Amino acid sequence: MREQTAPRDPPAPAPSLCVATLAVDSPTVGALRELLARSDGRLLGEFYDYALEGDASLAEAMQSSPLPVWLIGFDRDRTMAAAAASRLHQRLQGRGYVIAVSANAEPAMILEAVRSGCCEYLTSPATVEQLSEAFDRLRGRIRLPGAALAAKSGGQMILMLGVRGGAGTTTLAVHMASFLARQYGKKTLIVDVHRRMGHVSLYLGHDASGYHFYELVRNLARLDDALLEGFVTHYSPALDLLPSPDCVDDSANVSLDHIQHALRFIAQHYEFVVIDCPHGVHNLSLAAIDCCDLLYLVATPDVPALRDLSRVIDHLMQSGVSPDKVRVVINRFSSAGALSLEQIEKGIRRPVAVTVPNASADLIRAMNTGAPVPPEHKSEFAIQMKKWALSLGGVLEPPPAEPRRRFAFWKRMEPAALSRP
């Protein structure tokens, strides 16, 4: 007869909050212990060596928790603390959080911690209330109400996507945002979603020493009007900027879902959001396309670029992108070029929405000086950009009519249509 064994108790559920500390001051640890004692949280251990080597039991406990958190003290050695935070952030792979604790609350110090992967920055000694509020924000990040953000209406989101590198997409994105703000006075934000070393900030004459888009995404749980205002760079009264990371490594370790939430939140606060996206079709571009109202595919009038454009359009259609939001832009177009507009449209089996004339000298000067071509510039490029901006949704007022001058007959003889519907 088989011996009956007593039924095993079901395993206890993992605590909702598991915390480990590294080089954190004693008063903060005391407040943490007090908070955890009156909740279902658990303190996994206190560590003091920044060169912490993960042990298997600690890693397992962290992985089993719905909310694993590391608190790292930055005061003893900021360089080593930042390196430890970066290692732990990568080890958690988006399934846990790192919080910086420091007595120094200067903006440069906070930025250093954020860039190393910390999602919160607490001033030491942290109180029970401060710790509780930080953990509540992290809990809110886990159950982020995506439908609530998506349901709110906002401004028009325009995505610029080159079919290959060198198409001039960033140049057009910068000038579109600049013309919307300067010519029509629309509150506009340009967002550089390149994961590293984008050029939007350079084209606008700004270095990338401030916050970038992916730092905003990492702080999604506490994203509100005030935080957004603190992250954007104000270029002009109507134009703001969110640059890309100014680094060669991949510091944009965030989920596509969080990127979409951030873009939709941003759109609620601007009349226009212009997105400069890395060229080609990939997970990032598809996620951004899903959020945008209009997608402009930028190509140049040469056979290799048009071959790529045709392939990109086919891929987008197969990926479920609505044809209604896709527009084709031919940059550096010349009516005297080797390929006519009719040949281009026949080759890609789609109408061309916008043609932008070649203005290499003006645009190289604008890029090198960090000053976009102004709307009042008397050039075919400026005229076309104004018309293109005016076509966006029919929501812009036309520019004021110029006063009639003598020899108006010759003015009427200028080319009237630089873009096609």
C-alpha positions in Angstrom: 0.0 0.0 0.0 1.4 3.3 -1.1 2.1 5.6 1.8 0.0 8.7 1.7 1.9 12.0 2.1 0.4 15.1 3.5 -0.5 17.6 0.9 2.0 20.3 0.4 1.0 23.9 1.2 0.8 26.0 -1.9 3.8 28.2 -2.4 3.4 31.6 -0.8 2.9 34.3 -3.4 5.9 36.4 -4.1 5.8 39.8 -2.3 4.5 42.6 -4.5 7.7 44.5 -3.7 11.3 43.2 -3.4 14.0 45.7 -2.7 17.8 45.5 -2.4 20.0 48.4 -1.5 23.5 49.2 -2.6 25.7 51.8 -0.7 22.5 53.5 0.7 22.7 55.7 3.8 21.5 54.3 7.1 18.6 56.7 7.6 17.1 55.8 4.2 17.5 52.1 4.9 15.7 52.6 8.2 12.8 54.4 6.5 12.7 51.6 3.9 12.6 48.9 6.6 9.7 50.8 8.3 7.8 51.0 5.1 8.3 47.3 4.2 7.3 46.2 7.7 3.8 47.6 7.2 3.3 46.3 3.7 3.8 43.0 1.9 7.3 44.1 0.7 10.5 42.4 1.4 14.1 43.6 1.9 16.3 41.2 0.0 19.6 42.5 1.3 21.9 45.5 2.0 25.1 45.6 -0.1 28.0 48.1 0.0 30.4 47.1 -2.8 29.7 48.9 -6.1 31.3 46.0 -7.9 28.5 43.8 -6.7 28.5 40.3 -8.3 24.9 39.0 -8.6 24.2 35.8 -6.7 21.8 33.2 -8.0 19.3 33.4 -5.1 19.1 37.2 -5.3 18.6 37.1 -9.0 15.9 34.5 -8.6 14.1 36.5 -5.9 14.2 39.6 -8.1 12.7 37.7 -11.1 9.9 36.2 -9.0 8.7 39.6 -7.8 6.2 41.7 -9.7 8.0 44.8 -8.6 11.8 44.3 -8.1 13.7 47.5 -7.1 17.3 48.4 -6.5 18.1 51.5 -4.4 21.6 52.8 -5.1 23.4 55.5 -3.1 25.3 57.9 -5.3 27.2 59.9 -2.7 30.2 57.7 -1.9 31.4 57.4 -5.6 29.2 58.8 -8.3 31.2 57.2 -11.2 31.1 53.7 -9.7 27.4 54.2 -8.6 26.4 55.2 -12.2 28.3 52.1 -13.6 26.6 49.8 -11.1 23.2 51.3 -11.9 23.8 50.8 -15.6 24.8 47.1 -15.0 21.7 46.4 -12.9 19.4 48.2 -15.3 20.7 46.0 -18.1 20.5 42.9 -16.0 16.8 43.6 -15.1 16.0 43.8 -18.8 13.0 46.1 -18.3 11.5 43.8 -15.6 12.7 45.9 -12.6 13.7 49.4 -11.6 16.7 51.2 -10.3 16.3 54.2 -7.9 19.1 56.7 -7.2 19.5 58.1 -3.7 21.7 61.1 -3.1 22.1 64.2 -1.0 23.0 66.2 -4.1 19.9 67.3 -6.1 21.6 69.4 -8.8 20.1 68.9 -12.2 23.4 67.7 -13.7 23.6 65.0 -11.0 20.0 63.9 -11.6 20.6 63.7 -15.4 23.7 61.5 -14.8 21.6 59.1 -12.7 18.8 59.0 -15.3 21.2 58.3 -18.1 22.7 55.4 -16.1 19.3 53.7 -16.0 17.7 55.1 -12.8 14.0 55.8 -13.1 13.7 57.8 -9.8 16.0 60.2 -7.9 15.4 60.5 -4.2 17.1 63.1 -2.0 18.7 61.4 1.0 17.9 60.8 3.7 14.7 59.6 2.1 11.6 59.5 4.2 8.9 56.8 4.5 6.6 59.0 2.5 9.1 59.7 -0.3 9.8 56.0 -0.6 6.1 55.1 -0.6 5.3 57.7 -3.3 8.2 56.4 -5.5 7.0 52.8 -5.2 3.5 53.8 -6.0 4.7 55.5 -9.2 6.4 52.3 -10.1 3.3 50.3 -9.5 1.4 52.7 -11.7 4.0 52.1 -14.4 3.3 48.4 -14.4 -0.5 48.9 -14.9 -0.1 51.8 -17.2 -3.6 52.7 -18.5 -2.9 52.7 -22.2 -6.5 53.1 -23.2 -6.9 56.3 -21.2 -4.0 57.9 -23.1 -5.1 56.7 -26.5 -8.6 57.9 -26.0 -7.6 61.6 -25.5 -7.5 63.7 -28.6 -4.5 65.7 -29.4 -2.6 67.6 -32.1 -1.6 66.2 -35.5 1.3 63.8 -35.4 3.5 63.8 -38.6 6.1 61.1 -39.2 9.0 61.7 -41.6 10.6 58.4 -42.7 13.4 58.1 -45.3 13.3 54.9 -47.4 17.1 54.9 -47.1 19.9 56.9 -45.6 20.8 60.2 -47.2 17.3 61.1 -48.5 17.2 64.4 -46.5 14.5 63.3 -44.1 16.0 65.1 -41.1 16.4 68.3 -43.1 12.7 68.2 -44.2 11.5 67.3 -40.7 13.4 70.2 -39.2 12.1 72.7 -41.8 8.5 71.4 -41.6 8.5 72.0 -37.8 10.2 75.4 -38.2 7.8 76.5 -40.8 4.7 75.4 -38.8 6.0 77.4 -35.9 7.4 80.4 -37.5 5.1 80.9 -40.5 1.8 79.8 -39.0 2.5 80.3 -35.3 1.5 76.7 -34.4 2.7 75.2 -31.2 5.0 72.5 -32.5 7.3 69.8 -31.1 10.0 68.0 -33.2 11.0 64.6 -31.8 14.1 62.8 -32.8 13.4 59.1 -32.2 16.8 57.8 -33.5 18.1 55.5 -30.8 21.5 57.2 -30.9 23.2 60.2 -32.4 20.3 61.8 -34.3 21.0 65.2 -35.9 17.8 67.2 -35.3 19.4 69.1 -32.4 22.5 69.9 -34.5 20.3 71.2 -37.3 18.7 73.6 -34.9 22.0 74.8 -33.4 21.6 73.0 -30.0 24.0 70.6 -28.4 22.4 67.5 -26.8 23.4 68.2 -23.2 19.8 68.3 -22.1 17.3 65.5 -21.7 16.5 63.3 -24.7 13.3 61.5 -25.9 14.2 58.1 -24.4 14.8 59.6 -21.0 11.3 60.9 -21.1 10.0 57.4 -22.1 11.9 55.8 -19.1 10.0 58.2 -16.8 6.6 57.4 -18.3 5.1 56.4 -14.9 5.4 60.0 -13.7 4.9 61.7 -17.0 2.7 64.8 -16.6 2.6 68.3 -17.9 5.3 69.6 -15.6 7.7 66.7 -16.4 7.2 67.2 -20.1 7.9 70.9 -19.8 11.2 70.1 -18.0 12.3 67.7 -20.6 11.8 69.6 -23.8 14.2 72.2 -25.2 12.6 75.5 -26.1 14.0 76.5 -29.5 11.6 79.4 -30.2 8.3 80.7 -28.7 6.3 78.1 -30.7 8.9 75.4 -31.4 10.2 72.8 -28.9 12.6 70.0 -29.3 13.2 66.5 -27.9 16.5 65.2 -29.2 17.9 61.7 -29.5 20.6 60.3 -27.2 24.0 61.8 -28.0 25.9 58.6 -27.6 27.3 55.8 -29.7 25.9 53.0 -27.5 22.3 51.9 -27.3 21.0 53.8 -24.3 17.4 53.7 -25.5 16.5 50.4 -23.7 12.7 51.0 -23.5 9.7 49.0 -24.8 7.9 49.9 -28.0 4.7 50.1 -26.0 6.1 52.8 -23.8 7.4 54.7 -26.8 3.8 54.8 -28.2 2.4 55.9 -24.8 4.9 58.8 -24.7 4.2 59.9 -28.2 0.4 59.9 -27.6 0.9 61.8 -24.4 3.0 64.4 -26.1 0.5 64.9 -28.9 -2.1 66.1 -26.3 0.1 69.1 -25.6 1.0 70.4 -29.1 -0.9 71.4 -32.2 1.7 69.5 -34.3 4.3 66.9 -33.4 6.9 66.2 -36.2 8.8 62.9 -35.7 12.2 62.3 -37.4 12.4 58.5 -37.6 15.4 56.3 -38.6 15.1 55.2 -42.2 13.6 51.9 -43.2 10.9 49.6 -41.9 11.6 48.1 -38.5 9.9 47.7 -35.1 10.5 51.2 -34.0 9.2 52.8 -37.2 6.2 50.6 -37.3 5.4 51.5 -33.7 5.7 55.2 -34.4 3.7 54.9 -37.6 0.8 53.3 -35.6 0.6 56.5 -33.6 0.9 59.1 -36.4 -1.8 60.8 -38.4 0.3 61.2 -41.5 3.4 59.3 -42.8 5.6 61.0 -45.3 8.0 58.6 -47.1 11.0 60.5 -48.3 12.9 59.4 -51.4 15.2 61.0 -54.0 14.5 60.9 -57.8 16.9 58.1 -58.7 16.4 54.5 -59.6 17.9 52.9 -56.5 15.9 55.1 -54.1 12.7 54.5 -56.1 13.2 50.8 -56.0 13.6 51.0 -52.2 10.5 53.3 -52.0 8.4 50.7 -53.9 9.6 47.9 -51.6 8.9 50.0 -48.5 5.4 50.8 -49.6 4.7 47.1 -50.3 6.0 46.2 -46.9 4.0 48.8 -45.1 0.8 47.6 -46.8 1.6 44.0 -45.8 2.1 45.2 -42.2 -1.4 46.6 -42.0 -0.5 50.3 -42.3 -3.5 52.3 -43.6 -2.9 53.5 -47.2 -4.8 56.7 -46.3 -2.0 58.0 -44.0 0.8 57.3 -46.4 2.2 60.2 -48.6 5.2 60.1 -50.9 7.7 62.9 -50.9 10.3 63.2 -53.7 13.2 65.3 -52.3 15.7 67.2 -54.5 13.4 67.0 -57.5 14.0 68.8 -60.7 11.7 69.0 -63.7 14.8 68.7 -65.9 16.0 65.6 -64.1 16.5 62.2 -65.6 13.2 60.9 -64.3 9.9 62.8 -64.8 7.2 62.9 -62.2 5.0 60.6 -64.4 7.8 58.0 -64.6 8.2 58.1 -60.9 4.5 57.6 -60.2 4.3 54.8 -62.7 7.3 53.1 -61.2 6.0 53.2 -57.6 2.3 52.7 -58.6 1.3 55.6 -56.3 0.9 59.4 -56.7 3.5 61.7 -55.4 2.1 64.1 -52.8 5.0 66.6 -52.5 8.1 67.4 -54.6 10.8 69.4 -52.9 13.3 71.3 -55.2 17.0 70.9 -54.8 18.5 73.6 -52.6 21.8 72.1 -51.5 23.7 75.3 -51.0 21.1 76.9 -48.8 20.5 73.7 -46.8 24.2 73.0 -46.3 24.6 76.5 -45.0 21.5 76.1 -42.7 22.9 72.8 -41.4 26.3 74.2 -40.6 25.0 77.3 -38.9 22.2 75.6 -37.0 19.7 78.0 -38.5 16.9 76.6 -40.8 16.0 78.4 -43.9 13.4 81.0 -42.8 9.9 81.1 -44.3 10.5 84.6 -45.7 13.5 83.4 -47.7 12.9 84.1 -51.4 13.6 80.6 -52.8 11.7 77.8 -54.4 12.5 75.6 -51.4 10.9 78.1 -48.9 7.8 78.6 -51.2 7.4 74.8 -51.3 7.8 74.3 -47.6 5.1 76.9 -46.9 2.7 75.2 -49.3 3.4 71.8 -47.8 2.9 73.1 -44.3 -0.3 74.8 -45.4 -1.6 71.5 -46.8 -1.5 69.7 -43.5 -5.1 68.9 -42.7 -6.4 72.2 -44.0 -6.1 73.7 -40.5 -3.6 76.5 -41.1 -4.4 80.0 -42.1 -2.8 81.0 -45.4 0.1 83.4 -45.1 -0.8 87.1 -45.5 -1.0 88.2 -49.1 1.9 90.3 -50.3 1.0 93.8 -51.3 0.6 94.4 -55.1 3.6 95.9 -56.7 4.4 97.1 -60.1 5.3 94.5 -62.7 2.8 92.1 -61.0 2.4 90.5 -64.5 5.9 89.0 -64.2 5.1 87.7 -60.7 2.1 85.8 -62.1 4.4 84.1 -64.5 6.3 82.2 -61.7 5.6 78.5 -61.4 2.4 78.2 -59.4 2.4 74.5 -58.3 5.3 73.0 -56.6 3.4 70.2 -55.0 0.8 67.7 -56.1 -2.3 66.8 -54.1 
